[in-house]
Every structure is written in C-alpha cells, then in structure tokens.
Amino acid sequence: MTIEEKIKAASEMICKAARIVVFTGAGVSTESGIPDFRSPGGLWDRFDPDDFTIQKFLRSAKTRRKQWRILIEGGAFAEAQPNRAHLAVAELEKIGKLRCVITQNIDNLHQKAGNAPEKVYELHGNMRWLRCLSCGERISVPDMLMKTALKEMEGFPFCEQCRGLMKPDVIFFGEALPEETLRDATYEASNCDLMLVIGSSLVVYPAAFMPRYAKDVGARLVIINKEETPYDSEADILLQGAAGEVMTRILAEVKNQIGFRP
C-alpha cells in the first residue's frame, strides 16, 4: 500500500470505529522540542538515571536539589507548545471520534492542546505537578514558585499543609505506576475497537501492554512511528513517519469522509 492508501484506510477505520483509544509516547512530544529521554541530547545524556530512583530521592537532599534544578531549568516544560499531532488528537475528541488518550508522556501537552483532562490517562505522571508524600496534597510547579522563595526550599519544596516532602508527580525508577490510572487505562484499552499508537517505541512496560490488551479483544491497531516497534507485525495499518504530518493528513481525510464542517 502507498502512504496515501494507508492514510485513507486508517481514516476509514476511525470513521467506522465507536470506541477509539489513542496511545502516545515520546515521539509525539519530540516534535514540540522535548527530547526523548533515551535519545542523544535527552535527559539520560545529561543526568545520571540513578538520580531518578525513588530510593535516592528519599534519602538524598543533594539528589533532590539536583532534581529541583532540572525541573526549574526545564520550566516544567512550560515553554513547550502542542504540535500538529497533539492538535489532531484533540480535534478527534472535538468531532466525537475519541474515547480517551493513554500517554507515556509527562509534559501536559495533550491537555494544553485541548483534550479534556479527565480523558487523558497519564501512566507516568505529569511533570507540571508536585505531590506531598505525606498527605497527598497536589500543587502545580508554577503555583509553588509563586508561593515559596527558592532559598526557603532547603533543596526541595515542603508541603504547606503538613510540612511533608513534595515530589514531582511523575513515576521514578523503583515506583509502581499509579494504580487507579493503570486500572482505568487497562479497562479502556481492553474495551476499544480501534487503537492508534502514535510516537511510541512500545518497549517500556507495563505501558506497552496497552496495544496487546486491544488486540486481545479484537480491536484494530494503527501504529504511527518513525522507527520499528515490536508490534509492527500485528498492526492493521503501519505508518512510518513524523507524527504531526501523518496525523494531520489522517484528520483531514476523516473530516472529508464524515463531511465535517466547522
């Protein structure tokens, strides 16, 4: 099949499906200027992954200071903006062709693009938020910076409610995925009739089980990724290319097929 034929076929699947789940990985966010953690120039090129274990975070103030510096210097991804792939996924929701998004990304860009927060399942958390390890209080990084001077943080902010230690609301090495989010995402993947995988290498587990859950219930599978994935042989449609370009073309074809008018 040519790329045009694949795009038309994927669009027809979207038009016919009733329960569409989108699963996204780092390949979506790289187009917004956020490096893949594992790629050249990514986080693991610049920092030791050992500094992102939950054990070291809990016992080492030096590690917490280093993480806070990364968080502030990165602006909690405040400067990053949604790209064409994010906007296309949000548009699928607006035209009634999306049940939910399951994402490995921690950058908040699906919500920024317009997806309803309650329809975005963040398996690895969200870098824009901090959570108290004692009482569970959650606060955004910008709000924390407005309330607390850096010199008062003693290496990392403490909870205003209970003085407990605040931690970036993302999954560190050694931590389990959030139980409720994982359960809900698994349910959605196991009850969809079409899954679009966009920009994921599908090698990080347990997140990469999601396409397996979909295939196990007979759902169609479309994979959009620049590189090969372990699920390529199981995909009904495989599109190797940039997420933004491919999704923009698919969305345009979907709107054409359903006769959508703004």
C-alpha positions as CSV (number, residue, x, y, z in Angstrom):
1,M,0.0,0.0,0.0
2,T,1.1,3.5,-0.7
3,I,1.2,6.1,2.1
4,E,-1.9,7.7,0.6
5,E,-3.7,4.4,0.7
6,K,-2.7,3.7,4.2
7,I,-3.9,7.1,5.4
8,K,-7.2,6.6,3.7
9,A,-7.5,3.1,5.2
10,A,-6.7,4.4,8.7
11,S,-9.2,7.2,8.3
12,E,-11.9,4.7,7.3
13,M,-11.2,2.7,10.4
14,I,-11.6,5.9,12.5
15,C,-14.9,6.8,10.8
16,K,-16.3,3.3,11.4
17,A,-15.0,2.8,15.0
18,A,-17.1,3.5,18.0
19,R,-14.5,3.3,20.8
20,I,-11.2,4.8,19.7
21,V,-8.3,4.9,22.1
22,V,-5.1,6.9,21.3
23,F,-1.8,5.7,22.9
24,T,1.1,8.2,22.7
25,G,4.8,8.1,23.5
26,A,7.8,10.4,23.3
27,G,7.8,10.5,19.5
28,V,4.8,12.9,19.8
29,S,6.5,15.3,22.2
30,T,9.9,15.4,20.4
31,E,8.1,17.5,17.7
32,S,7.4,20.1,20.4
33,G,11.2,20.2,21.2
34,I,11.1,17.9,24.2
35,P,13.9,15.3,23.7
36,D,13.3,11.7,24.2
37,F,14.9,10.7,27.5
38,R,16.9,8.0,25.7
39,S,18.0,9.9,22.6
40,P,21.1,11.9,22.1
41,G,20.6,15.2,24.0
42,G,17.9,13.6,26.1
43,L,17.8,13.6,29.9
44,W,19.9,10.5,30.3
45,D,22.6,12.1,28.2
46,R,22.8,14.9,30.7
47,F,22.0,13.3,34.0
48,D,22.5,10.0,35.8
49,P,19.3,7.8,35.7
50,D,20.3,6.7,39.2
51,D,19.3,10.2,40.4
52,F,15.8,9.4,39.4
53,T,15.2,6.4,41.7
54,I,12.7,6.9,44.4
55,Q,15.1,5.5,47.0
56,K,17.8,8.1,46.2
57,F,15.2,10.9,46.1
58,L,14.0,10.0,49.6
59,R,17.4,9.7,51.2
60,S,19.5,12.3,49.5
61,A,18.9,16.1,49.8
62,K,21.7,16.5,47.2
63,T,19.7,14.4,44.7
64,R,16.5,16.4,45.5
65,R,18.4,19.7,44.8
66,K,19.6,18.4,41.5
67,Q,16.1,17.3,40.5
68,W,14.7,20.7,41.5
69,R,17.3,22.4,39.3
70,I,16.3,20.2,36.4
71,L,12.6,21.0,37.0
72,I,13.2,24.8,37.2
73,E,15.6,24.9,34.3
74,G,13.2,22.9,32.2
75,G,10.4,25.2,33.3
76,A,8.3,22.0,33.9
77,F,8.0,22.1,30.1
78,A,6.2,25.5,30.4
79,E,7.8,26.7,27.2
80,A,6.8,23.7,25.1
81,Q,3.7,24.0,23.0
82,P,1.5,21.3,21.4
83,N,2.4,20.4,17.9
84,R,0.3,19.2,15.0
85,A,0.0,15.6,16.4
86,H,-1.4,16.9,19.8
87,L,-3.8,19.2,18.0
88,A,-5.0,16.4,15.7
89,V,-5.7,14.1,18.7
90,A,-7.6,16.9,20.4
91,E,-9.6,17.5,17.2
92,L,-10.6,13.9,17.1
93,E,-12.2,14.4,20.5
94,K,-14.0,17.5,19.4
95,I,-15.6,15.8,16.4
96,G,-16.6,12.9,18.6
97,K,-14.1,10.3,17.4
98,L,-12.1,9.7,20.6
99,R,-12.8,7.9,23.8
100,C,-9.6,8.7,25.6
101,V,-5.8,9.2,25.4
102,I,-3.4,6.9,27.2
103,T,0.0,8.5,27.3
104,Q,3.5,7.7,28.5
105,N,4.4,11.4,28.3
106,I,4.7,13.7,31.3
107,D,4.5,17.1,29.6
108,N,0.8,18.1,29.9
109,L,0.7,18.8,26.2
110,H,-2.4,16.8,25.4
111,Q,-4.4,18.9,27.9
112,K,-2.7,22.1,26.5
113,A,-3.9,21.1,23.0
114,G,-7.5,20.8,24.1
115,N,-8.1,17.2,25.3
116,A,-10.3,17.1,28.4
117,P,-8.1,16.3,31.4
118,E,-10.5,13.5,32.5
119,K,-9.9,11.8,29.2
120,V,-6.1,11.8,29.4
121,Y,-4.6,8.8,31.4
122,E,-1.0,9.7,32.3
123,L,0.7,6.4,33.0
124,H,4.0,8.1,34.0
125,G,2.6,11.2,35.7
126,N,2.8,14.9,35.0
127,M,5.9,17.0,35.4
128,R,3.9,20.1,35.9
129,W,2.7,19.0,39.4
130,L,4.2,18.2,42.8
131,R,2.6,15.9,45.3
132,C,3.1,15.6,49.0
133,L,4.4,12.2,50.0
134,S,2.8,12.5,53.4
135,C,-0.7,13.9,52.9
136,G,-1.2,13.7,49.2
137,E,-1.6,17.4,48.6
138,R,-1.0,18.3,44.9
139,I,0.2,21.7,43.7
140,S,1.4,22.9,40.3
141,V,5.0,23.9,39.9
142,P,4.1,27.5,38.8
143,D,1.9,27.9,41.9
144,M,4.6,26.6,44.2
145,L,7.1,29.1,42.7
146,M,4.6,31.9,43.3
147,K,4.2,30.9,47.0
148,T,7.7,29.9,48.1
149,A,11.1,31.5,47.6
150,L,13.8,29.2,46.3
151,K,16.0,29.9,49.3
152,E,13.3,28.6,51.6
153,M,13.1,25.2,50.0
154,E,16.1,23.6,51.5
155,G,16.8,21.6,48.4
156,F,13.2,20.9,47.5
157,P,9.8,22.3,48.5
158,F,7.9,21.1,51.5
159,C,4.1,20.8,51.8
160,E,2.4,23.9,53.2
161,Q,-0.3,21.7,54.8
162,C,1.8,19.2,56.7
163,R,5.5,20.0,56.0
164,G,5.9,16.7,54.2
165,L,8.3,16.3,51.3
166,M,7.0,17.3,47.9
167,K,7.9,15.1,45.0
168,P,7.4,15.7,41.2
169,D,4.2,13.9,40.3
170,V,5.9,11.5,37.9
171,I,7.0,7.9,38.2
172,F,10.6,7.4,39.3
173,F,12.6,4.2,38.9
174,G,11.5,1.8,41.6
175,E,8.0,3.2,41.8
176,A,4.9,1.4,40.6
177,L,2.6,3.1,38.1
178,P,-0.4,4.9,39.7
179,E,-2.8,2.1,40.4
180,E,-6.1,3.8,39.5
181,T,-4.7,5.3,36.3
182,L,-3.3,2.0,35.2
183,R,-6.5,0.2,36.0
184,D,-8.6,2.7,34.1
185,A,-6.2,2.8,31.1
186,T,-6.2,-1.0,31.0
187,Y,-10.0,-1.0,31.0
188,E,-10.2,1.4,28.1
189,A,-7.6,-0.5,26.1
190,S,-9.5,-3.7,26.7
191,N,-12.8,-2.2,25.6
192,C,-11.8,-0.3,22.5
193,D,-12.4,-1.3,18.9
194,L,-9.6,0.8,17.5
195,M,-6.2,1.8,19.0
196,L,-4.0,4.4,17.4
197,V,-0.4,4.2,18.7
198,I,1.4,7.4,18.0
199,G,5.1,8.0,18.6
200,S,5.8,5.1,20.9
201,S,8.6,2.6,20.6
202,L,6.4,0.2,22.6
203,V,9.3,-1.2,24.6
204,V,8.6,0.3,28.0
205,Y,6.4,-1.9,30.2
206,P,3.8,-2.1,31.6
207,A,2.6,0.8,29.4
208,A,3.5,-1.2,26.3
209,F,0.9,-3.8,27.2
210,M,-1.9,-1.5,26.1
211,P,-1.8,-2.5,22.4
212,R,-1.8,-6.1,23.5
213,Y,-5.0,-5.6,25.5
214,A,-6.6,-4.0,22.5
215,K,-5.6,-6.8,20.1
216,D,-6.7,-9.4,22.6
217,V,-10.3,-8.2,22.3
218,G,-10.2,-7.9,18.5
219,A,-9.6,-4.2,18.2
220,R,-7.9,-2.8,15.0
221,L,-4.4,-1.4,15.6
222,V,-2.8,1.5,13.7
223,I,0.8,2.3,14.5
224,I,2.4,5.7,13.6
225,N,6.1,5.9,14.5
226,K,9.4,6.8,12.8
227,E,11.1,3.6,14.0
228,E,10.1,-0.1,14.1
229,T,8.2,-1.4,17.1
230,P,7.8,-4.9,18.5
231,Y,4.1,-4.7,17.5
232,D,4.6,-3.8,13.8
233,S,3.7,-7.3,12.6
234,E,0.4,-7.1,14.5
235,A,-0.6,-3.7,13.2
236,D,-3.5,-3.5,10.7
237,I,-2.0,-0.3,9.4
238,L,1.7,0.7,9.8
239,L,2.7,4.3,9.0
240,Q,6.3,5.1,9.5
241,G,6.7,8.9,9.6
242,A,6.5,12.0,11.7
243,A,3.5,12.0,14.0
244,G,2.4,15.6,13.2
245,E,2.5,15.2,9.5
246,V,0.8,11.8,9.4
247,M,-1.9,12.7,12.0
248,T,-2.7,16.0,10.2
249,R,-3.3,14.1,6.9
250,I,-5.4,11.4,8.7
251,L,-7.5,14.1,10.4
252,A,-8.1,15.9,7.1
253,E,-9.2,12.6,5.5
254,V,-11.5,11.7,8.4
255,K,-13.2,15.1,8.2
256,N,-13.6,14.7,4.5
257,Q,-15.1,11.2,4.9
258,I,-17.7,12.3,7.5
259,G,-18.5,15.5,5.8
260,F,-17.4,17.6,8.8
261,R,-17.8,21.3,8.5
262,P,-16.5,23.7,11.3
